[in-house]
Amino acid sequence: MSATTRNLSLFAGVGLLFILTGMFQSWNLSLNILNLALLSAIMAIGVNIQWGWAGLFSAGIVGSVALGGLAVVLVSGKPVPGAWEAGTPAIWSALAFGILAIALTIRMSRKLPQGAPRSLGSILFLLICFFIYRALLDPAVAAVEANNSAQAGHIGGLGLNSLWAWPVGALFAAAGAWVIGKVALGLREDYLAIATLGIGEIIIAVLRNEDWLARGVKNLIDLPRPWPVPYEVALQADPGFIARVSAAGLDPVSTSAIMVKLIYAALFCAVLLVLIWFCERALNSPWGRMTRAIRDNEIAAAAMGKNVKFRHLQIFIIGSAVVGLAGAMMTSLEGQLTPPSYTPLRFTFLIWVMVIVGGSGNNWGAILGGVLIGWLYLAVEFLGPQLMGWITAGLPNGALKTQLAESAAHMRLLSLGVILLLVLRFAPRGLIPEK
């Protein structure tokens, strides 16, 4: 069997999983899993750019996803009456002052001679700027959070179409990656992973605790959908839609839900196809060959005149931007921002499993791993209890049967571990390995 035939068979097998889910469960559920799996595949492409192309191990992927979600709140969220008057300009002024203070500290440290005077001067300057920053920020934050705190209490958004938020989410994640890269990219692989994990958790902590930004743990709901995705209620109120559905003998309620999910799937597929086109062009270009040469042997690449540090930062920013794009798309799909849902298990380590299973360094492998593990992670949620019910059907009622039934909730992690072990044993380079 040729490699092309084998790869097509793998994608066909994954497609069959979604068809079987629709046939034996519901098409609404199958399309919902498909949309989330497509977003996971886009995130896997971003991680594959960092690790598969350049060998950069980042454990802070969840931070990029969260920054993408924040972009949807700030760009397409509803404006909050009174937030601007309460203190939004003062908040942005304080943040601008903080950025300026950091830039001046960096410039000052470069101008002063090395030694104790430079260190003490930088620390003293930062302390003075910190107190000024807090004096500017704290009153404004308190005023914004007190503005209609039961329903708002944050700065609000611009009210633009959610499609505009997707590239902004990529820019937010790219900006965050630039800061992380400047801090951590000089570290060795294991220290880089620890540093990125910590910085990613800092980003999540900010989203959870700074209510003025996106309501924190109170969550922000009712975010608008991107064009041209309609609302189910609007479809059900459309006489033309009702007439067409009724003529086909279908239920208007379930059909409207399926129609909305199909439009989302078309949007996500379009973004995924554009990304894979760019990634394939980049990977097979001289620039792509250079990044892989740096990954395989940094010393040899540096000896050939390649700027290894700059290329690492470049790749890190590009990969994070792709992940941030997917994070913004996911927030648009869900219509809400819930900071407690951003966990490393779901948005860091699960994405790594997708890249490892699919095939590190191969763009199509990342997509296959994203869609396959995306289906598995969500399908086990309803297949686990059913499977455990069949297994324990012949057992008498008692402590053992109860314990096994309660353990069905952990089958998601068990199944992921088994799949990962099987792939590492029989296909250590992934299902579609790098050429």
HUDADA-V566537 format. One line per field, one symbol per residue. psi: psi as a letter, one per 40 degrees, with the letter a starting at -180 (. if undefined). A space follows every 50 residues. Layout:
# HUDADA-V566537
psi: ???
This chain:
# HUDADA-V566537
psi: hidddddddddddddddddddddecidddddddddddddddddddddddd dddefhhhefdddddddddddddddeihihheddddeddddddddddddd dddddddddddiiiaddddddddddddddddddddddddddddddehfdd ecfieaaeeiiddddddddddddddddddddddeeeiidddddddddddd dddddddddgdedfebeeihifiiiihfhiiddddeehdddddddddefi hddddddddddddddddddddddddddddddddeidddddddddddgddd dddeehgdddddddddddddddddddddddddddeihgdeegidddecdd ddddddddhhehdddddddddddddddddddddddddddddedeiihadd ddddddeddedddddddddddddddegdeidgih.
